[in-house]
């Protein structure tokens, strides 16, 4: 039996607006560079249509909520993301193609550590809530500005950090 499928030769149409997200842990600047480069490759594999790309990030578990090293790593994200969005122009409606959404740690009493709430599942759950308009997630601004979330997203495709998108 043939399975139903979509013919998307001209890219993803607006009524199927899609977000490609890669949940990942960050602990150093080179990891951010690797993952942003991977997002760029995903885009180059799928440059047409109504599709956005994002990293959903957490810091590694820690004995403290925040450290100077954490801030140094996070501060490196915004200029790199800006360069990527400048390299590949915004969509016709002005929405950017590339995003990084980062979550603050929450204290987990059972583990006695500060962690990203529910780890990967929590990243995805909170991201989907943000797409539906929630403002009370643990995602934080990476550049001191309001967190931007494209509107009208119908599908979210989740990739592991080492997955190659065809």
C-alpha positions as CSV (number, residue, x, y, z in Angstrom):
1,X,0.0,0.0,0.0
2,X,1.1,3.5,-0.8
3,X,1.3,5.8,2.2
4,X,0.0,9.4,1.7
5,X,2.7,11.9,1.3
6,X,3.3,15.6,0.5
7,X,4.9,16.9,-2.6
8,X,6.9,19.9,-1.4
9,X,9.1,20.6,-4.5
10,X,8.7,24.3,-4.0
11,X,9.3,24.2,-0.2
12,X,7.0,24.2,2.7
13,X,3.9,26.4,2.1
14,X,2.7,28.9,4.7
15,X,-0.2,26.7,5.8
16,X,2.4,24.1,6.8
17,X,4.8,26.5,8.5
18,X,7.4,24.4,10.3
19,X,10.1,24.8,12.9
20,X,13.1,22.5,12.9
21,X,14.5,22.4,16.4
22,X,17.6,20.8,17.9
23,X,17.5,20.4,21.7
24,X,21.1,20.5,23.0
25,X,23.2,21.1,26.1
26,X,25.8,23.9,26.0
27,X,28.9,24.2,28.1
28,X,31.4,25.9,25.9
29,X,31.6,28.3,22.9
30,X,32.9,25.6,20.5
31,X,29.7,23.6,21.1
32,X,27.6,26.6,20.1
33,X,29.7,27.1,17.0
34,X,29.2,23.5,16.0
35,X,25.5,23.6,16.5
36,X,25.0,26.9,14.7
37,X,27.0,25.5,11.8
38,X,24.7,22.4,11.8
39,X,21.6,24.7,11.7
40,X,23.1,26.4,8.7
41,X,23.6,23.0,7.0
42,X,20.0,22.1,7.7
43,X,18.9,25.4,6.1
44,X,21.1,24.9,3.1
45,X,19.4,21.4,2.6
46,X,16.0,23.1,2.8
47,X,16.3,26.7,1.7
48,X,12.8,27.1,0.2
49,X,9.6,27.5,2.0
50,X,8.1,28.5,5.3
51,X,10.6,26.9,7.7
52,X,12.5,28.1,10.7
53,X,15.5,26.7,12.5
54,X,16.3,26.8,16.2
55,X,18.6,25.4,18.9
56,X,16.8,24.8,22.2
57,X,19.5,24.9,24.8
58,X,20.2,24.3,28.5
59,X,23.4,24.5,30.5
60,X,24.7,21.3,32.1
61,X,23.6,20.4,35.6
62,X,25.3,22.4,38.3
63,X,25.6,23.0,42.0
64,X,24.6,26.7,41.4
65,X,21.9,28.4,39.4
66,X,24.4,30.5,37.4
67,X,28.1,30.9,37.1
68,X,30.3,33.5,35.3
69,X,31.3,30.8,32.8
70,X,27.6,30.2,32.0
71,X,27.2,33.9,31.2
72,X,30.3,34.0,29.1
73,X,29.1,31.1,27.0
74,X,25.6,32.6,26.6
75,X,26.9,36.0,25.8
76,X,28.7,34.5,22.8
77,X,25.5,33.3,21.2
78,X,23.8,36.5,20.2
79,X,26.5,37.9,17.8
80,X,27.0,34.5,16.1
81,X,23.2,34.1,15.7
82,X,23.0,37.7,14.3
83,X,25.8,36.9,11.7
84,X,23.9,33.8,10.6
85,X,20.7,35.7,10.2
86,X,22.5,38.4,8.2
87,X,24.1,35.8,5.9
88,X,20.7,34.4,5.0
89,X,18.2,37.2,4.7
90,X,15.0,37.3,6.6
91,X,11.8,36.1,5.1
92,X,9.6,38.4,3.1
93,X,7.5,39.1,6.3
94,X,10.6,40.1,8.2
95,X,10.7,37.1,10.4
96,X,14.2,35.7,10.9
97,X,15.1,32.1,9.9
98,X,17.4,31.2,12.8
99,X,16.8,31.3,16.6
100,X,18.4,30.1,19.8
101,X,16.1,29.6,22.8
102,X,17.9,29.1,26.1
103,X,16.5,28.0,29.4
104,X,17.5,28.9,32.9
105,X,18.2,26.2,35.4
106,X,15.7,25.2,38.1
107,X,16.6,23.6,41.4
108,X,15.8,19.9,41.5
109,X,15.5,18.7,45.1
110,X,15.6,15.0,44.3
111,X,18.9,15.4,42.4
112,X,20.3,18.2,44.7
113,X,21.3,20.2,41.5
114,X,20.3,23.0,39.3
115,X,19.1,21.6,36.0
116,X,17.0,22.4,33.0
117,X,13.5,21.4,34.0
118,X,12.6,18.0,32.5
119,X,15.7,18.2,30.3
120,X,14.9,17.5,26.6
121,X,11.2,16.8,27.2
122,X,10.9,20.1,29.1
123,X,12.7,22.0,26.4
124,X,10.2,20.8,23.8
125,X,7.1,21.2,26.1
126,X,8.0,24.8,26.9
127,X,8.9,25.6,23.3
128,X,5.5,24.4,22.2
129,X,3.9,26.5,24.9
130,X,5.8,29.5,23.6
131,X,4.6,28.9,20.1
132,X,1.0,29.0,21.5
133,X,1.7,32.3,23.2
134,X,2.9,31.4,26.8
135,X,5.2,33.9,28.4
136,X,5.8,32.0,31.7
137,X,8.4,29.5,30.5
138,X,12.0,29.1,31.8
139,X,13.3,30.4,28.5
140,X,15.4,33.6,28.9
141,X,16.6,36.3,26.6
142,X,20.1,35.8,25.1
143,X,20.5,39.4,24.1
144,X,18.5,41.4,26.6
145,X,15.7,41.8,24.1
146,X,12.2,40.3,24.1
147,X,12.2,36.6,23.0
148,X,10.9,36.5,19.5
149,X,8.8,33.5,18.4
150,X,7.4,33.3,14.8
151,X,3.7,33.0,14.6
152,X,1.5,30.5,12.8
153,X,3.8,27.5,13.2
154,X,1.9,24.3,12.6
155,X,4.6,21.7,12.9
156,X,7.8,21.2,14.9
157,X,10.4,18.7,13.7
158,X,12.8,17.7,16.5
159,X,16.3,16.6,15.5
160,X,19.1,15.2,17.7
161,X,22.3,17.3,17.6
162,X,24.0,14.7,15.4
163,X,21.1,14.2,13.0
164,X,21.6,15.2,9.3
165,X,18.4,16.6,7.8
166,X,17.8,15.3,4.2
